[in-house]
Amino acid sequence: MRWLLIGYMFLFIDRPFEVWTWLGDLHIERVYMLFTLAVWTVYPHKRFIPNAQHAAYFAFGTAVLFAWAMSPWAAHGQPIVEDWLKIVVFYVLLVTCIHDEEELKYVATGFLVVMGLYLLHSFREYIGGRHTFRMGIARMIGVDSTLGDPNSFGASIIFALPIVVALWKAGIGGKRGRVLLLGYVALSSLCILLTGSRGSLIGLVLWYAIVIWGTRYRFAMFAAFVVAAPLAFVALPESLQTRFETIVNSDVGPANAKESGEGRIQGLVLGLEQWGNNPLTGIGPGAWRPANRVQIESHNLYGQIVGETGTLGLMAFLALLGCFGANLLTIRRIRRAVPAWENDLVFTLPSAIGVAVFLLLFMGNFGHNLFRFTWLWYGGFLIIARYCVSRRLANWEPEPEPEPEPELAPDADGPELPPGWIVHGSHG
């Protein structure tokens, strides 16, 4: 079953049917998922893993469907809701079929392999001349059309990078695996730079800072990063240098680049306004453009939450974050109690997911990622890891501490002395 799930990850992320249209005419993704569901129905080892996070996802899904049903722009939101429900189906398959450490290792590694193939495919197309021209520069895009936009493509790369650290610490693949992971990080960094996405660049720098701070050689690595970063910047084409310079000086770029940056703030403002107009359910998922009469999406997670799903969506989202935190804290306490386990994947993967959630929230300041697959997939990984840790702890028998050697009691006539020693009586 795990191979079917990894195969669907590839179809969902790389989306070859969007590159070769004849595959799209065959509806290969739909056929594959129907086949996977058929296998799932007869799969003998499936079972439901109990976790409060399931309830949080159910609450959020209910809020999304209710907001969509109540929206005057429901027709605009239908594709968004349908695509999100497909992700929910995959989440159910994941948490009911993967429930031991070996399978979790395969699925987590498979996800990163799929991402690596996606980056290589996209980079090959970029070398062949496939890109988009926006904000006055040529920008790399993903090979697909669904999440291939430069900003979405860059965000996908950022949110996958924490998994690299999890596999690295767990020693997956040995020395060869670490070489491949370094190559993956290098390719990820190059692709982000070529997208010209300022938000993704900020996310990349933040991820590097988190990784470096978590090492024992943090100061030496920070020094190396400070030296390497300017060299990488100088190696970029002048158009990209100017693009990234607008992060700190908006006047050096074109007017539309400045407007794009201000649009992130406007997305939050419009979201709060729509929340005030529709406090319970918002305007509905996917209704941002027609409801606000704008040409772009919100580009702001927090404006998107309150604006599109209202108070119901906001409360469910906060509950979901609380479940993420509760699961992470529980696993962290067990890891600290048994330090010998700290580099096992069931402990390194949750830590990586915690970093990924932080990056999702941080980059939500300049990206509308509410319905991104990452929330559900990583939540599934975390639930499985929590279950594996609980099973391991239930079967764990700590090694008994060695008993102290008993002290030798002295003889009744006094302690035994070495041969040749003579004790003289005392004289009164």
Kinemage of the C-alpha trace (Angstrom):
@kinemage 1
@onewidth
@group {chain A} dominant
@subgroup {mainchain}
@vectorlist {calphas} color= white
{ca met a 1} P 0.000 0.000 0.000
{ca arg a 2} L 2.833 2.366 0.774
{ca trp a 3} L 4.034 2.207 -2.842
{ca leu a 4} L 0.589 3.176 -4.105
{ca leu a 5} L 0.605 6.165 -1.749
{ca ile a 6} L 4.058 7.242 -2.906
{ca gly a 7} L 2.929 6.863 -6.508
{ca tyr a 8} L -0.007 9.160 -5.867
{ca met a 9} L 2.348 11.683 -4.250
{ca phe a 10} L 4.247 11.770 -7.526
{ca leu a 11} L 1.088 12.258 -9.589
{ca phe a 12} L -0.133 14.977 -7.231
{ca ile a 13} L 3.141 16.936 -7.058
{ca asp a 14} L 4.766 16.491 -10.481
{ca arg a 15} L 1.386 16.243 -12.274
{ca pro a 16} L 2.703 14.802 -15.566
{ca phe a 17} L -0.823 14.930 -17.015
{ca glu a 18} L -0.539 18.728 -16.951
{ca val a 19} L 2.704 18.544 -18.938
{ca trp a 20} L 1.628 15.931 -21.480
{ca thr a 21} L -1.974 16.747 -22.232
{ca trp a 22} L -2.755 13.332 -23.716
{ca leu a 23} L -2.329 11.917 -20.200
{ca gly a 24} L -4.844 14.470 -18.994
{ca asp a 25} L -7.365 13.180 -21.527
{ca leu a 26} L -6.977 9.736 -19.937
{ca his a 27} L -7.722 11.187 -16.461
{ca ile a 28} L -4.775 9.224 -15.120
{ca glu a 29} L -4.881 10.789 -11.634
{ca arg a 30} L -8.555 9.936 -11.191
{ca val a 31} L -8.087 6.376 -12.438
{ca tyr a 32} L -5.062 5.900 -10.166
{ca met a 33} L -6.925 7.140 -7.100
{ca leu a 34} L -9.945 4.955 -7.843
{ca phe a 35} L -7.636 1.956 -8.146
{ca thr a 36} L -5.922 2.884 -4.877
{ca leu a 37} L -9.287 3.200 -3.138
{ca ala a 38} L -10.281 -0.222 -4.451
{ca val a 39} L -7.083 -1.719 -3.035
{ca trp a 40} L -7.694 0.124 0.242
{ca thr a 41} L -11.135 -1.438 0.664
{ca val a 42} L -9.614 -4.940 0.693
{ca tyr a 43} L -6.358 -4.012 2.418
{ca pro a 44} L -6.275 -6.297 5.484
{ca his a 45} L -4.053 -4.189 7.733
{ca lys a 46} L -5.867 -0.846 7.687
{ca arg a 47} L -7.031 0.610 10.956
{ca phe a 48} L -7.886 3.996 12.367
{ca ile a 49} L -5.216 5.608 14.533
{ca pro a 50} L -6.882 7.497 17.409
{ca asn a 51} L -5.770 11.101 17.740
{ca ala a 52} L -7.537 14.359 18.589
{ca gln a 53} L -6.097 15.942 15.458
{ca his a 54} L -8.602 13.968 13.374
{ca ala a 55} L -11.391 15.857 15.113
{ca ala a 56} L -9.693 19.179 14.373
{ca tyr a 57} L -9.473 18.321 10.686
{ca phe a 58} L -13.120 17.260 10.715
{ca ala a 59} L -14.109 20.555 12.339
{ca phe a 60} L -12.121 22.540 9.810
{ca gly a 61} L -13.565 20.543 6.907
{ca thr a 62} L -17.081 21.136 8.236
{ca ala a 63} L -16.394 24.879 8.504
{ca val a 64} L -15.048 24.975 4.939
{ca leu a 65} L -18.054 23.107 3.509
{ca phe a 66} L -20.518 25.260 5.453
{ca ala a 67} L -18.799 28.469 4.332
{ca trp a 68} L -18.857 27.227 0.746
{ca ala a 69} L -22.546 26.268 0.917
{ca met a 70} L -23.462 29.693 2.334
{ca ser a 71} L -21.352 31.656 -0.161
{ca pro a 72} L -23.002 33.664 -2.945
{ca trp a 73} L -19.911 32.792 -5.005
{ca ala a 74} L -20.082 29.034 -4.411
{ca ala a 75} L -19.525 28.286 -8.103
{ca his a 76} L -16.149 30.038 -7.962
{ca gly a 77} L -15.149 28.056 -4.887
{ca gln a 78} L -16.173 24.629 -6.171
{ca pro a 79} L -12.770 23.760 -7.755
{ca ile a 80} L -10.972 24.765 -4.545
{ca val a 81} L -13.262 22.643 -2.372
{ca glu a 82} L -13.086 19.634 -4.695
{ca asp a 83} L -9.283 19.721 -4.825
{ca trp a 84} L -9.074 20.054 -1.049
{ca leu a 85} L -11.396 17.087 -0.537
{ca lys a 86} L -9.087 14.998 -2.733
{ca ile a 87} L -6.284 15.830 -0.304
{ca val a 88} L -8.536 14.767 2.574
{ca val a 89} L -9.098 11.392 0.887
{ca phe a 90} L -5.344 10.863 0.613
{ca tyr a 91} L -4.975 11.837 4.280
{ca val a 92} L -7.502 9.144 5.271
{ca leu a 93} L -5.638 6.537 3.222
{ca leu a 94} L -2.365 7.592 4.793
{ca val a 95} L -3.404 7.435 8.446
{ca thr a 96} L -5.346 4.181 8.066
{ca cys a 97} L -2.671 2.222 6.162
{ca ile a 98} L 0.652 3.478 7.545
{ca his a 99} L 1.077 2.580 11.191
{ca asp a 100} L 4.608 1.357 11.860
{ca glu a 101} L 8.049 2.917 11.782
{ca glu a 102} L 9.301 1.093 8.704
{ca glu a 103} L 6.349 2.183 6.569
{ca leu a 104} L 6.612 5.754 7.849
{ca lys a 105} L 10.285 5.792 6.844
{ca tyr a 106} L 9.404 4.694 3.320
{ca val a 107} L 6.614 7.242 2.917
{ca ala a 108} L 8.644 10.178 4.298
{ca thr a 109} L 11.643 9.272 2.160
{ca gly a 110} L 9.383 8.714 -0.833
{ca phe a 111} L 7.917 12.193 -0.399
{ca leu a 112} L 11.361 13.783 -0.564
{ca val a 113} L 12.338 11.631 -3.562
{ca val a 114} L 9.176 12.786 -5.340
{ca met a 115} L 10.041 16.406 -4.544
{ca gly a 116} L 13.555 15.845 -5.886
{ca leu a 117} L 12.172 14.466 -9.159
{ca tyr a 118} L 9.788 17.421 -9.354
{ca leu a 119} L 12.643 19.901 -8.939
{ca leu a 120} L 14.823 18.111 -11.488
{ca his a 121} L 11.956 17.995 -13.982
{ca ser a 122} L 11.190 21.683 -13.481
{ca phe a 123} L 14.861 22.659 -13.705
{ca arg a 124} L 15.294 20.700 -16.938
{ca glu a 125} L 12.329 22.537 -18.427
{ca tyr a 126} L 13.757 25.857 -17.256
{ca ile a 127} L 17.077 25.093 -18.945
{ca gly a 128} L 15.071 24.315 -22.074
{ca gly a 129} L 13.556 27.811 -22.010
{ca arg a 130} L 10.330 27.254 -20.077
{ca his a 131} L 9.692 30.142 -17.684
{ca thr a 132} L 7.329 33.016 -17.078
{ca phe a 133} L 8.076 36.711 -17.540
{ca arg a 134} L 6.667 38.689 -14.651
{ca met a 135} L 7.666 41.751 -12.643
{ca gly a 136} L 10.075 42.618 -15.438
{ca ile a 137} L 12.163 39.432 -15.087
{ca ala a 138} L 12.270 35.851 -16.356
{ca arg a 139} L 11.208 33.596 -13.464
{ca met a 140} L 11.462 29.850 -13.042
{ca ile a 141} L 8.181 27.992 -12.628
{ca gly a 142} L 7.203 24.497 -11.599
{ca val a 143} L 6.596 21.980 -14.340
{ca asp a 144} L 2.915 21.743 -13.378
{ca ser a 145} L 0.242 24.389 -13.789
{ca thr a 146} L -1.611 23.880 -10.471
{ca leu a 147} L 1.214 24.853 -8.072
{ca gly a 148} L 3.779 25.852 -10.685
{ca asp a 149} L 3.457 29.617 -10.172
{ca pro a 150} L 6.865 31.024 -9.085
{ca asn a 151} L 5.605 31.897 -5.609
{ca ser a 152} L 3.734 28.609 -5.088
{ca phe a 153} L 6.629 26.623 -6.524
{ca gly a 154} L 9.075 28.339 -4.189
{ca ala a 155} L 6.792 27.769 -1.207
{ca ser a 156} L 6.530 24.048 -2.003
{ca ile a 157} L 10.305 23.842 -1.937
{ca ile a 158} L 10.558 25.661 1.394
{ca phe a 159} L 7.975 23.497 3.146
{ca ala a 160} L 9.738 20.292 2.045
{ca leu a 161} L 13.204 21.330 3.246
{ca pro a 162} L 12.615 20.477 6.951
{ca ile a 163} L 12.174 16.815 5.950
{ca val a 164} L 15.808 16.879 4.784
{ca val a 165} L 16.931 17.494 8.368
{ca ala a 166} L 14.744 14.646 9.655
{ca leu a 167} L 16.268 12.138 7.240
{ca trp a 168} L 19.777 13.483 7.830
{ca lys a 169} L 19.593 13.100 11.608
{ca ala a 170} L 18.046 9.638 11.278
{ca gly a 171} L 20.911 8.558 9.022
{ca ile a 172} L 18.590 7.361 6.242
{ca gly a 173} L 20.715 6.054 3.367
{ca gly a 174} L 24.030 6.327 5.199
{ca lys a 175} L 26.833 8.391 3.640
{ca arg a 176} L 25.387 8.137 0.149
{ca gly a 177} L 22.058 9.359 1.472
{ca arg a 178} L 23.693 12.398 3.038
{ca val a 179} L 25.408 13.280 -0.233
{ca leu a 180} L 22.042 13.095 -1.997
{ca leu a 181} L 20.446 15.251 0.704
{ca leu a 182} L 23.145 17.900 0.270
{ca gly a 183} L 22.524 17.828 -3.461
{ca tyr a 184} L 18.807 18.233 -2.826
{ca val a 185} L 19.392 21.300 -0.632
{ca ala a 186} L 21.669 22.830 -3.276
{ca leu a 187} L 19.098 22.239 -6.028
{ca ser a 188} L 16.315 23.632 -3.823
{ca ser a 189} L 18.308 26.786 -3.111
{ca leu a 190} L 19.097 27.284 -6.809
{ca cys a 191} L 15.465 26.836 -7.842
{ca ile a 192} L 14.258 29.327 -5.238
{ca leu a 193} L 16.743 31.913 -6.442
{ca leu a 194} L 15.660 31.387 -10.055
{ca thr a 195} L 11.975 31.843 -9.194
{ca gly a 196} L 12.616 35.425 -8.133
{ca ser a 197} L 10.174 34.864 -5.266
{ca arg a 198} L 11.055 37.260 -2.477
{ca gly a 199} L 8.896 35.486 0.078
{ca ser a 200} L 10.524 32.150 -0.736
{ca leu a 201} L 13.978 33.671 -0.412
{ca ile a 202} L 13.102 35.004 3.037
{ca gly a 203} L 11.771 31.557 3.954
{ca leu a 204} L 14.972 29.925 2.691
{ca val a 205} L 17.167 32.226 4.770
{ca leu a 206} L 14.989 31.570 7.812
{ca trp a 207} L 15.236 27.802 7.310
{ca tyr a 208} L 19.029 28.013 7.012
{ca ala a 209} L 19.126 30.060 10.222
{ca ile a 210} L 17.023 27.465 12.074
{ca val a 211} L 19.220 24.608 10.853
{ca ile a 212} L 22.456 26.387 11.686
{ca trp a 213} L 21.272 27.378 15.148
{ca gly a 214} L 20.461 23.749 15.892
{ca thr a 215} L 24.044 22.584 15.343
{ca arg a 216} L 26.911 22.610 17.800
{ca tyr a 217} L 29.062 24.558 15.310
{ca arg a 218} L 26.517 27.320 14.869
{ca phe a 219} L 28.931 30.238 14.961
{ca ala a 220} L 31.319 28.749 12.420
{ca met a 221} L 28.402 27.834 10.152
{ca phe a 222} L 26.876 31.283 10.483
{ca ala a 223} L 30.217 32.749 9.440
{ca ala a 224} L 30.341 30.435 6.425
{ca phe a 225} L 26.769 31.373 5.502
{ca val a 226} L 27.540 35.083 5.744
{ca val a 227} L 30.413 34.570 3.299
{ca ala a 228} L 28.528 32.282 0.901
{ca ala a 229} L 25.291 34.299 0.662
{ca pro a 230} L 26.803 37.384 -1.018
{ca leu a 231} L 28.702 35.157 -3.455
{ca ala a 232} L 25.464 33.439 -4.459
{ca phe a 233} L 23.778 36.827 -4.837
{ca val a 234} L 26.531 38.174 -7.093
{ca ala a 235} L 26.334 35.058 -9.261
{ca leu a 236} L 22.687 35.802 -10.096
{ca pro a 237} L 21.679 37.731 -13.223
{ca glu a 238} L 21.337 41.448 -12.635
{ca ser a 239} L 17.553 41.288 -13.081
{ca leu a 240} L 17.224 38.834 -10.192
{ca gln a 241} L 19.633 40.850 -8.060
{ca thr a 242} L 17.405 43.884 -8.499
{ca arg a 243} L 14.332 41.806 -7.760
{ca phe a 244} L 15.686 40.582 -4.431
{ca glu a 245} L 17.048 43.996 -3.550
{ca thr a 246} L 13.464 45.267 -3.457
{ca ile a 247} L 13.033 43.286 -0.224
{ca val a 248} L 14.945 46.015 1.586
{ca asn a 249} L 14.617 48.867 -0.924
{ca ser a 250} L 11.382 48.886 -2.911
{ca asp a 251} L 12.421 51.927 -4.942
{ca val a 252} L 15.040 50.052 -6.997
{ca gly a 253} L 12.453 47.837 -8.708
{ca pro a 254} L 9.505 48.511 -10.997
{ca ala a 255} L 6.277 49.971 -9.633
{ca asn a 256} L 4.411 46.667 -9.920
{ca ala a 257} L 6.966 44.972 -7.640
{ca lys a 258} L 6.238 47.563 -4.963
{ca glu a 259} L 2.496 47.130 -5.461
{ca ser a 260} L 2.920 43.363 -5.143
{ca gly a 261} L 4.575 43.743 -1.748
{ca glu a 262} L 1.875 46.120 -0.548
{ca gly a 263} L -0.759 43.655 -1.782
{ca arg a 264} L 0.166 41.262 1.037
{ca ile a 265} L -0.905 43.860 3.586
{ca gln a 266} L -3.976 44.674 1.527
{ca gly a 267} L -4.904 40.990 1.601
{ca leu a 268} L -5.041 41.067 5.391
{ca val a 269} L -7.051 44.297 5.395
{ca leu a 270} L -9.587 42.987 2.887
{ca gly a 271} L -9.871 39.727 4.811
{ca leu a 272} L -10.680 41.566 8.026
{ca glu a 273} L -13.251 43.682 6.184
{ca gln a 274} L -14.990 40.623 4.742
{ca trp a 275} L -14.925 38.993 8.165
{ca gly a 276} L -16.733 42.019 9.555
{ca asn a 277} L -19.306 41.780 6.770
{ca asn a 278} L -19.739 37.994 7.116
{ca pro a 279} L -18.577 37.148 10.648
{ca leu a 280} L -19.781 33.522 10.854
{ca thr a 281} L -18.721 31.970 7.538
{ca gly a 282} L -16.886 34.675 5.576
{ca ile a 283} L -17.287 34.925 1.818
{ca gly a 284} L -16.542 31.252 1.163
{ca pro a 285} L -13.444 29.420 -0.113
{ca gly a 286} L -12.262 30.463 -3.550
{ca ala a 287} L -14.462 33.572 -3.572
{ca trp a 288} L -11.716 36.104 -2.943
{ca arg a 289} L -11.510 37.633 -6.425
{ca pro a 290} L -15.211 38.032 -7.210
{ca ala a 291} L -16.126 39.104 -3.686
{ca asn a 292} L -13.393 41.740 -3.430
{ca arg a 293} L -13.410 42.643 -7.155
{ca val a 294} L -9.653 42.194 -7.443
{ca gln a 295} L -7.457 40.375 -9.969
{ca ile a 296} L -5.212 38.527 -7.517
{ca glu a 297} L -5.714 36.229 -4.543
{ca ser a 298} L -5.266 37.340 -0.945
{ca his a 299} L -1.532 36.489 -0.696
{ca asn a 300} L -2.078 36.421 3.060
{ca leu a 301} L -2.988 33.338 5.097
{ca tyr a 302} L -4.609 35.241 7.950
{ca gly a 303} L -6.730 37.411 5.670
{ca gln a 304} L -7.703 34.255 3.792
{ca ile a 305} L -8.771 32.384 6.954
{ca val a 306} L -11.072 35.033 8.384
{ca gly a 307} L -12.189 36.399 5.023
{ca glu a 308} L -13.073 33.085 3.350
{ca thr a 309} L -14.107 30.869 6.292
{ca gly a 310} L -15.118 33.367 9.002
{ca thr a 311} L -15.204 32.679 12.716
{ca leu a 312} L -16.015 28.986 12.246
{ca gly a 313} L -12.944 28.471 10.092
{ca leu a 314} L -10.747 30.523 12.402
{ca met a 315} L -11.746 28.540 15.503
{ca ala a 316} L -11.236 25.214 13.718
{ca phe a 317} L -7.841 26.343 12.423
{ca leu a 318} L -6.737 27.373 15.915
{ca ala a 319} L -7.881 23.980 17.217
{ca leu a 320} L -5.804 22.320 14.504
{ca leu a 321} L -2.729 24.295 15.515
{ca gly a 322} L -3.377 23.287 19.125
{ca cys a 323} L -3.404 19.619 18.114
{ca phe a 324} L -0.165 20.038 16.200
{ca gly a 325} L 1.359 21.578 19.325
{ca ala a 326} L 0.005 18.905 21.690
{ca asn a 327} L 1.339 16.038 19.560
{ca leu a 328} L 4.722 17.710 19.160
{ca leu a 329} L 5.052 18.388 22.889
{ca thr a 330} L 4.123 14.810 23.798
{ca ile a 331} L 6.725 13.372 21.448
{ca arg a 332} L 9.294 15.871 22.680
{ca arg a 333} L 8.763 14.842 26.316
{ca ile a 334} L 9.278 11.179 25.455
{ca arg a 335} L 12.391 11.998 23.420
{ca arg a 336} L 13.897 13.849 26.367
{ca ala a 337} L 13.020 11.012 28.726
{ca val a 338} L 14.827 8.471 26.518
{ca pro a 339} L 17.796 10.296 24.914
{ca ala a 340} L 18.940 7.111 23.137
{ca trp a 341} L 15.957 7.463 20.780
{ca glu a 342} L 16.447 11.102 19.792
{ca asn a 343} L 17.928 10.364 16.342
{ca asp a 344} L 15.293 7.831 15.317
{ca leu a 345} L 13.007 8.977 12.496
{ca val a 346} L 9.869 8.850 14.652
{ca phe a 347} L 11.450 11.664 16.693
{ca thr a 348} L 13.355 13.614 14.031
{ca leu a 349} L 10.341 13.712 11.687
{ca pro a 350} L 7.992 15.397 14.206
{ca ser a 351} L 10.651 18.023 14.926
{ca ala a 352} L 10.899 18.684 11.195
{ca ile a 353} L 7.116 18.955 10.932
{ca gly a 354} L 7.146 21.489 13.771
{ca val a 355} L 9.604 23.606 11.769
{ca ala a 356} L 7.465 23.196 8.646
{ca val a 357} L 4.333 24.385 10.489
{ca phe a 358} L 6.275 27.397 11.744
{ca leu a 359} L 7.362 28.157 8.160
{ca leu a 360} L 3.771 27.766 6.933
{ca leu a 361} L 2.613 30.300 9.503
{ca phe a 362} L 5.516 32.661 8.856
{ca met a 363} L 5.183 32.565 5.082
{ca gly a 364} L 1.451 32.959 5.516
{ca asn a 365} L 2.229 36.656 5.967
{ca phe a 366} L 2.843 36.821 2.217
{ca gly a 367} L 1.102 33.736 0.844
{ca his a 368} L -2.412 32.235 0.906
{ca asn a 369} L -1.537 28.646 1.836
{ca leu a 370} L -4.689 27.667 3.770
{ca phe a 371} L -5.717 24.877 1.384
{ca arg a 372} L -2.212 23.638 0.628
{ca phe a 373} L -1.733 19.876 0.826
{ca thr a 374} L 1.113 20.327 3.320
{ca trp a 375} L -1.250 20.893 6.259
{ca leu a 376} L -2.909 17.499 5.803
{ca trp a 377} L 0.062 15.437 4.655
{ca tyr a 378} L 2.342 16.615 7.448
{ca gly a 379} L -0.479 16.240 9.946
{ca gly a 380} L -0.823 12.637 8.829
{ca phe a 381} L 2.920 12.071 9.217
{ca leu a 382} L 2.775 13.522 12.727
{ca ile a 383} L -0.190 11.401 13.802
{ca ile a 384} L 1.539 8.249 12.559
{ca ala a 385} L 4.785 9.204 14.309
{ca arg a 386} L 2.889 9.838 17.567
{ca tyr a 387} L 1.260 6.416 17.284
{ca cys a 388} L 4.603 4.711 16.612
{ca val a 389} L 6.186 6.457 19.588
{ca ser a 390} L 3.305 5.375 21.836
{ca arg a 391} L 3.691 1.764 20.720
{ca arg a 392} L 7.422 1.875 21.259
{ca leu a 393} L 6.999 3.334 24.724
{ca ala a 394} L 4.386 0.702 25.648
{ca asn a 395} L 6.793 -2.082 24.699
{ca trp a 396} L 9.849 -0.442 26.226
{ca glu a 397} L 11.494 -2.042 29.216
{ca pro a 398} L 14.220 0.158 30.672
{ca glu a 399} L 17.447 -1.580 31.497
{ca pro a 400} L 17.653 -2.295 35.230
{ca glu a 401} L 20.204 -0.260 37.068
{ca pro a 402} L 23.132 -2.329 38.379
{ca glu a 403} L 22.764 -3.193 42.033
{ca pro a 404} L 25.462 -1.710 44.309
{ca glu a 405} L 27.969 -4.177 45.698
{ca pro a 406} L 27.173 -5.034 49.340
{ca glu a 407} L 29.542 -3.712 51.946
{ca leu a 408} L 31.560 -6.421 53.741
{ca ala a 409} L 30.584 -6.602 57.368
{ca pro a 410} L 33.548 -6.780 59.789
{ca asp a 411} L 34.130 -9.982 61.750
{ca ala a 412} L 33.001 -10.114 65.335
{ca asp a 413} L 36.607 -10.221 66.496
{ca gly a 414} L 37.469 -7.120 64.495
{ca pro a 415} L 38.643 -6.515 60.945
{ca glu a 416} L 40.969 -8.944 59.239
{ca leu a 417} L 44.513 -7.570 59.016
{ca pro a 418} L 47.215 -8.382 56.507
{ca pro a 419} L 49.617 -11.191 57.484
{ca gly a 420} L 52.550 -10.119 59.591
{ca trp a 421} L 50.713 -7.347 61.340
{ca ile a 422} L 50.808 -7.591 65.158
{ca val a 423} L 48.364 -5.841 67.375
{ca his a 424} L 49.772 -4.929 70.767
{ca gly a 425} L 47.397 -4.592 73.643
{ca ser a 426} L 47.147 -1.282 75.347
{ca his a 427} L 48.735 -0.841 78.752
{ca gly a 428} L 46.873 0.833 81.516
